[in-house]
Amino acid sequence: MPPEAAVLTTFSQQEWVEAQTELTEARQALAAAPAGIARQAPFDRGLEAGRRCTEIIHGWLADKLDFD
């Protein structure tokens, strides 16, 4: 998503914990997945979970540094 399309949102501590939990579970699922195409869904889940964590961190930084 381009920066100009981002909407400034404040995230809670609970959302951060949930995002970290999802990322951990996604990594475990990927590690446990058999080789081949079966890894695609856990891989996609891991990407999405990582993006969510990044989104929360960027939101916190933008809030604390008063970025638009």
C-alpha positions in Angstrom: 0.0 0.0 0.0 1.5 3.4 -0.9 2.0 5.7 2.1 -0.5 8.3 0.8 -3.2 5.6 0.9 -2.5 4.6 4.5 -5.0 5.6 7.1 -3.5 6.6 10.5 -4.9 4.2 13.1 -4.0 3.7 16.7 -3.5 0.1 17.7 -4.0 -1.4 21.1 -1.6 -3.6 23.1 -4.1 -6.5 22.6 -3.9 -6.1 18.8 -0.1 -6.3 19.1 -0.2 -9.4 21.2 -2.7 -11.0 18.7 -0.5 -10.1 15.7 2.6 -11.6 17.4 0.7 -14.7 18.3 -0.5 -15.1 14.7 3.0 -14.6 13.3 4.4 -17.3 15.7 1.6 -19.7 14.8 2.1 -19.0 11.1 5.8 -19.7 11.3 5.2 -23.0 13.1 2.6 -24.0 10.5 5.1 -23.3 7.7 7.8 -25.3 9.5 5.5 -28.2 9.8 4.1 -28.1 6.3 5.3 -30.8 3.8 7.4 -29.7 0.8 5.7 -28.5 -2.3 2.5 -26.6 -2.9 1.2 -27.5 0.5 3.5 -24.8 1.9 1.7 -22.0 0.0 -1.1 -21.5 2.4 1.1 -21.4 5.5 3.6 -19.1 3.7 0.8 -16.7 2.7 -0.5 -16.7 6.3 3.1 -15.9 7.5 3.3 -13.0 5.0 0.0 -11.6 6.1 0.9 -11.9 9.8 4.2 -10.2 9.3 2.6 -7.4 7.4 0.1 -6.9 10.3 2.9 -6.7 12.8 4.7 -4.1 10.5 1.5 -2.1 10.2 1.1 -1.9 13.9 4.7 -0.8 14.5 4.4 1.8 11.7 1.2 3.0 13.3 2.8 3.4 16.7 5.8 5.2 15.2 3.6 7.6 13.2 1.5 8.3 16.3 4.5 8.9 18.6 6.4 11.0 16.0 3.3 12.9 14.9 3.5 11.8 11.3 0.5 12.1 9.0 
